[in-house]
Amino acid sequence: MLVYRVANDGGQAVTVTHLGGAGKDTIGLMIPAFEPRRMEPGDYLLSMAEPNLLEAAESLHVIDSLGRKWRLNRRVFARLKKDWLAKAAGADGHASASMR
């Protein structure tokens, strides 16, 4: 399972409406059954997705209620994906990254 940890590092509350990714052949790879959540500064949420989301994605992002898209840095995403795919074969340890 792929676990998203999304934190509100800003100074204002925000409502997260979508978690997902984007791939070459897809418009959006959304995490199913995600319920919008209001996040105060310093709050975080955890959500899970099937590993095939990461395998098919070229980016990971969060969308808020104002339509702003917060994307994980490309280099960080590439490292995360590489680590995930390598560790998925052995199923030991974990890979993590931070969205800012």
N, C-alpha and C positions, 0 to 999 in steps of 0.2 A: 504494500500500500504506500502511496505517496502522501505525505502529510504536509499540508501547508500550514505555516505559522505566519500570520499577518499581524503586524503591530502598527498602531497609530503613533508615530513618532512626532507628529505635528503638534501645534498648540491649540487646535480647534477640533471639536467633535466632527465626525464624518460617518456617513452611512454607507457601508460596503454592500453593494448589490450583486456583484458577480465576481467569481474567482474562476480563472481558466488560463488557457494558453491559445496560441495561434500557430498554425502550421502553413506550409507552402500550399497545400491543396485544400485547406479548410479556412472558412471565415472565422470560426471560433470554436474552441474546444472547451466547453463550460463544464464545471463540476456540477453534476446533477444533484438535485435536492438541497442546494445551498439556499438558506433563508437569509434575506437581507438583515444586516445587524448594524445598529448604531454603536459607534466606538468613540468613547471619550479619549482625550489625550492620555497615553500610557497604556490603554487597553490593548489586548491582543485576542485573537481567536485562532482556533485550530480547526482544520477541515481536512478530510481525506478524499483521495481520488484513486482511481485505478492507475497502475503503473503505465498503462498504454497511453495515458494523457501525456506523460513526460516523453515517452518514446516518439510520439507523433508530433510533439510541439517543437517550435523553433523559438518560442518566447513564452514566458509566464507573466500574467498580469492580474491586477485587481481593478475593478471599475466601481466608482462611487456613485451616489445618487445624483450628482451633478453631471455625470457622463465623463468624468476625468478618468483616464487610464493610467495606472501606475505600473510600470513594467520593470521586471527584474533586469538589472544590468546584463548586457549581452555576454560579456566575458565571464561574469559570475554564473550565468545560466549555462554557458558551454561547459564550464568546470563541473557544475552540479550534475548536468546530464551525463558527462563522461564518468564521473564518480558513481552515479546511480547505476548506469549500465554495467560498469565493472563490478560493483558490489551486488547487483541483482543476480549475477551468475553465481556468486558465493553465498548470498543471503546473510552476510555478517556485517555488522557495523551499520552506519547510516551516513548519509550525505546531507549537508544543510547549507543554506544561503540566506541572505537578508535582502529584502526589497526596501529600497529607499527612494 
